[in-house]
Amino acid sequence: MNLKKGFITALSLSLMLLSGCQSAPAPTAPPEPIIDSESVSFRFNDFTYERPDLDAINSLLDQGLALCAQTGKEQELLALYDEIMAKCKELEVMDTLASIRSDMDLSDEYYEGEVNTLDNFYTKFDNRMNTLTGEILASEYKDAFTKRWGEEFIKRYEINSKLNSPAIEALSEKETELIQQYSKALVADYTTEYKGKTVGLNDLDFTDSNVSEPYYAIYEQKNKVLGELYRELIQVRMEIAHTLGYESYTDYAYDLLGRDFTKEDAAAFADKVKASLSNLYATIDDQYYYDISDAKADITVMIEDSIPYLYERLQAEFPKEMQEALNFMLASNTYILDNQPSMMQAGYSTILNGYGPYMFINTSAYRDASTLFHEFGHYNNFYLMHESIWNDGNNLDLAEVHSQGLEVLMMESYEEMYGKNAELMKIDLLQNLVNSVLQGCVEDEFQQRVYENPDMTLDEINQLHGDLYEQYYGYPVYYEWIEIHHHFETPFYYISYATSAISALEIWRDAVIDRSKALDTYQKLSHFTLNVDYLDALSQAGMSNPFSSDIVDEIADTLAKEIKLK
């Protein structure tokens, strides 16, 4: 294996540590944001968790089913359904709050238990809501109900009711239990003996020419623990899909994620990516690897320092509502940038339904400023969404355009952030986006193959990942796929990073030609929040369909030109 590419890139894959030593002074930072605290009535630190009355929710559902069997109860039934929807919102808020608290400290058994309880209850609640809604639509109250909630609500019910069932509730509980085991095992200590000392990943000196020996010894241990959990999850999920009438778990997962493209579309897209971007990525790496490494060792602007730059850029070019979203985040303290040992190794944004978004970043795993820009793209979209109701859907592919699109538009601040290293950091971001395309495709293909052959041994799974990775990158990565929490928590999510990165790179390409047009396109996309398809949103914003157009080839050509590849 090529140590530089295979080993170091594998480390990047698993930990995404995008910084090195900090030796040179940072360019002068912009002023700290001016926070309007008076405009915000909600503050996360004052938010108290209280488990919802689950028995009361079940009682309301029982009452609703009883009313369906009676005549002349239209107003009572509609009012009761409204009350249940309000309880659903409360349930979602408390479930999200418990999940955030648990992610802050994975050793906290109380919140772990609450997440488990509420997640399991929600699966049953969702099934009972499907039952109640179906009974209403089969009753004399169908027309009144449809007038109250709308045809689109009914269509979503018809789709979503096929994706859940009381028959899978026990399986869903087992799935949740395995995911929680994974989250704990992911942050556990894994060590080996090296040069007479017990060392973990954080103890390794990556300038040591023999560091691959302890590195792989540690990862073999970690892979065995997490990989066997993955194999258990595969069996549970296969049974879920079969119980719901799907021959393929992949098809079920694509439907569950609300995709408006198929696994066959994804496979054809991956072929385009391999043909156009694999060699280009390798060329960028060969030409700029050491220069970018030196630049990263020279910069001091880390994720904690990036908020003033975001604030300044939003004021200069972006809609006022994005500035309001950032003010809300800072004033309400709905974010965490921390590196406590027991924190979940993740960066994500979520929404406390009806209250506001929340941004979670573990800075021991995510150090680069672009991560905050990425997550704020999500945060802003959740801010615009504000709240949702039962059976609303948020499209993952589009959500990742919101995040990655903001990353490329924030490159305009790189001169101020990185000074003499600005151009290299721009190339680094573009290379990372190309990597997102490649990795999104390889991980999707990996998962498709695994679920087509669910009885593979762990050794066979590792070999498959290594073989596929070599097709995309030119070198294998065998063990580190277990660091990708999406594989365990949200199977088949990862292709969204590929499709969205292509769309984000299209925004970048447009910005090279006409920045105002690119900003306008991004603004249009940002306003698509709930119940919208990825390809429809792209079409309405005047962007390319990544599956049917030549946009992959066009982006490859523009990258080669702008990065000045030899």
Secondary structure, 3 states (H helix, E strand, C coil): CCHHHHHHHHHHHHHCCCCCCCCCCCCCCCCCCCCCHHHCCCCHHHCCCCCCCHHHHHHHHHHHHHHHCCCCCHHHHHHHHHHHHHHHHHHHHHHHHHHHHHHHCCCCHHHHHHHHHHHHHHHHHHHHHHHHHHHHHCCCCHHHHHHHHCHHHHHHHHHHCCCCCHHHHHHHHHHHHHHHHHHHHHCCCCCEEECCEEECHHHCCCCCCCCHHHHHHHHHHHHHHHHHHHHHHHHHHHHHHHHCCCCCHHHHHHHHCCCCCCHHHHHHHHHHHHHHHHHHHHHHHHHHHHHHHHHHHHCCCCHHHCHHHHHHHHHHHCCHHHHHHHHHHHHHCCEEEECCCCCCCCEEEEEECCCEEEEEEECCCCCCHHHHHHHHHHHHHHHHHCCCCCCCCCCHHHHHHHHHHHHHHHHHHHHHHHHHHHHHHHHHHHHHHHHHHHHHHHHHHHHHHHHHCCCCCHHHHHHHHHHHHHHHHCCCCCCHHHHCHHHHHCCCCCHHHHHHHHHHHHHHHHHHHCHHHHHHHHHHHHCCCCCCCHHHHHHHCCCCCCCCCCHHHHHHHHHHHHCCCC
